[in-house]
Amino acid sequence: MYYQPPGVHLPAQGWKVHVSAAFSPGSAAPATAFLAGQMSGPPVVPPETHRQALRARIQAFIEHNLCDPDLGPTTVAAHHHISVRLLHQLFQGHPETVSATIRRRRLERGRADLTDLRLGHRGIGETAARWGFRHQADFARAFRLAYAMSPSEFRQERRALTVGPPGAHGTGPRARRR
């Protein structure tokens, strides 16, 4: 049994090589040329497909490592055994750079944590650290720039929307009528 790489399809009967009894050293050249021609066909995976697959792996790596404060283009490139230059080339033609993608995803995760009432006991600094921001001030600055309010203002607004104004309990559309 021979190993057959994915995407390579051999004929049902397999490759057959016939060697005649009158094999001479001079007749090896045409056979070698033929075999070399068979082996040097087009690549199995088109370059653009390879780039898309690599970019998808990079996106998954970023998503999985958002909490690492050292996550950045250098770390991502090193993990995928590519140069930082190639990493940036992979993100060309897309709306964001590598760093902007990391920052946006960290902010989205932090925002989700601030929305979650179960995590209301956590401070803003803890939320920032959880998603890879080294300093609470960096998180607050980036949050304000992205969402036009501070993290604490956002949390207060979300709590007010979820809980409602004071004294409003029992007055909503599902309240029982007496």
C-alpha positions as CSV (number, residue, x, y, z in Angstrom):
1,M,0.0,0.0,0.0
2,Y,1.4,3.4,-0.9
3,Y,0.7,6.7,0.7
4,Q,-1.6,8.9,-1.4
5,P,-1.5,12.6,-0.4
6,P,-4.9,14.3,-0.1
7,G,-6.0,15.9,-3.4
8,V,-3.8,13.5,-5.5
9,H,-5.8,10.9,-7.4
10,L,-4.1,8.0,-9.0
11,P,-5.7,5.9,-11.8
12,A,-7.7,2.9,-10.4
13,Q,-5.1,0.5,-11.8
14,G,-2.2,2.5,-10.3
15,W,1.0,3.4,-12.0
16,K,2.7,0.6,-13.9
17,V,6.4,0.7,-14.9
18,H,7.5,-2.0,-17.3
19,V,11.2,-2.7,-17.4
20,S,12.4,-4.8,-20.4
21,A,15.0,-7.5,-20.1
22,A,17.2,-5.6,-22.6
23,F,17.5,-2.5,-20.3
24,S,20.5,-0.5,-21.2
25,P,22.0,2.4,-19.4
26,G,21.4,4.7,-22.4
27,S,17.7,4.1,-22.3
28,A,17.3,5.5,-18.8
29,A,17.3,9.1,-19.9
30,P,13.9,9.1,-21.6
31,A,12.3,7.2,-18.7
32,T,13.8,9.6,-16.2
33,A,12.6,12.6,-18.3
34,F,9.1,11.1,-18.5
35,L,8.9,10.4,-14.7
36,A,10.3,13.9,-13.9
37,G,7.6,15.4,-16.2
38,Q,4.9,13.4,-14.3
39,M,6.2,14.6,-10.9
40,S,6.6,18.3,-11.8
41,G,3.0,19.0,-12.6
42,P,1.0,21.9,-11.2
43,P,0.9,22.3,-7.4
44,V,-1.8,20.4,-5.7
45,V,-3.1,23.5,-3.8
46,P,-3.3,26.8,-5.7
47,P,-1.3,29.6,-4.0
48,E,-4.4,31.7,-3.3
49,T,-6.1,28.7,-1.5
50,H,-2.9,28.2,0.5
51,R,-2.9,31.9,1.5
52,Q,-6.6,31.8,2.5
53,A,-6.0,28.7,4.6
54,L,-3.0,30.3,6.3
55,R,-5.0,33.5,7.0
56,A,-7.8,31.4,8.5
57,R,-5.3,29.6,10.8
58,I,-3.9,32.9,11.8
59,Q,-7.3,34.3,12.6
60,A,-8.0,31.3,14.8
61,F,-4.7,31.7,16.5
62,I,-5.4,35.3,17.2
63,E,-8.9,34.5,18.6
64,H,-7.5,31.8,20.8
65,N,-4.7,33.9,22.2
66,L,-6.4,37.3,22.8
67,C,-5.7,37.1,26.5
68,D,-1.9,37.1,25.9
69,P,-0.5,40.6,26.3
70,D,2.4,39.7,24.1
71,L,0.2,38.8,21.2
72,G,1.2,40.9,18.2
73,P,2.4,40.6,14.6
74,T,5.9,39.3,15.7
75,T,4.3,36.5,17.9
76,V,1.8,35.5,15.3
77,A,4.4,35.3,12.5
78,A,6.8,33.3,14.7
79,H,4.1,30.8,15.6
80,H,3.2,30.2,12.0
81,H,6.9,30.1,10.8
82,I,6.5,33.1,8.5
83,S,8.0,36.5,8.3
84,V,6.3,39.6,9.7
85,R,6.4,41.0,6.2
86,L,4.5,38.0,4.8
87,L,2.0,38.2,7.7
88,H,1.3,41.8,6.7
89,Q,1.0,40.8,3.1
90,L,-1.7,38.3,4.0
91,F,-3.8,41.1,5.5
92,Q,-3.4,43.4,2.5
93,G,-6.7,43.9,0.7
94,H,-8.6,43.4,4.0
95,P,-10.1,46.2,6.0
96,E,-7.7,45.8,9.0
97,T,-4.1,45.2,9.8
98,V,-3.0,42.4,12.1
99,S,-2.7,44.8,15.0
100,A,-6.1,46.4,14.4
101,T,-7.7,43.0,14.2
102,I,-6.2,42.0,17.6
103,R,-7.2,45.3,19.2
104,R,-10.8,45.1,17.8
105,R,-11.3,41.6,18.9
106,R,-10.0,42.4,22.4
107,L,-12.3,45.3,22.7
108,E,-15.3,43.3,21.5
109,R,-14.5,40.6,24.1
110,G,-14.0,43.3,26.8
111,R,-17.3,44.9,25.8
112,A,-19.1,41.5,26.0
113,D,-17.7,41.0,29.5
114,L,-18.9,44.5,30.6
115,T,-22.4,43.6,29.3
116,D,-22.5,40.3,31.1
117,L,-24.2,40.8,34.5
118,R,-22.6,37.7,35.9
119,L,-19.2,39.4,35.5
120,G,-20.4,42.7,37.1
121,H,-18.2,42.0,40.2
122,R,-15.0,42.3,38.0
123,G,-13.3,45.7,37.9
124,I,-12.5,47.4,34.6
125,G,-8.8,46.7,35.1
126,E,-9.5,42.9,35.5
127,T,-11.5,42.9,32.3
128,A,-8.8,44.8,30.5
129,A,-6.1,42.3,31.8
130,R,-8.3,39.3,30.9
131,W,-8.2,40.4,27.2
132,G,-4.6,41.2,26.9
133,F,-4.4,44.9,27.7
134,R,-1.4,45.6,29.9
135,H,-2.9,48.8,31.4
136,Q,-6.4,49.8,32.3
137,A,-5.8,53.2,30.8
138,D,-4.9,51.7,27.4
139,F,-8.2,49.7,27.5
140,A,-10.2,52.7,28.5
141,R,-8.7,54.9,25.8
142,A,-9.2,52.3,23.1
143,F,-12.7,51.6,24.3
144,R,-13.7,55.3,24.3
145,L,-12.3,55.7,20.8
146,A,-14.2,52.7,19.5
147,Y,-17.5,53.1,21.4
148,A,-17.6,56.8,22.2
149,M,-17.9,56.2,26.0
150,S,-15.7,54.9,28.8
151,P,-16.0,51.3,29.9
152,S,-17.6,52.3,33.2
153,E,-20.2,54.5,31.4
154,F,-20.9,51.6,29.1
155,R,-21.4,49.2,32.0
156,Q,-23.7,51.6,33.8
157,E,-25.8,52.2,30.7
158,R,-26.1,48.4,30.2
159,R,-27.1,47.8,33.8
160,A,-29.8,50.5,33.5
161,L,-31.2,49.0,30.3
162,T,-31.2,45.5,31.8
163,V,-32.5,46.3,35.3
164,G,-34.6,49.4,34.4
165,P,-34.9,52.6,36.2
166,P,-35.4,52.6,40.0
167,G,-38.9,51.8,41.1
168,A,-39.8,50.3,37.7
169,H,-39.9,46.7,38.9
170,G,-43.3,45.1,38.3
171,T,-44.4,47.8,35.8
172,G,-43.2,46.2,32.6
173,P,-45.3,44.6,29.9
174,R,-45.2,41.2,31.7
175,A,-46.2,42.5,35.1
176,R,-49.3,40.9,36.6
177,R,-52.4,43.0,36.8
178,R,-54.1,43.2,40.1
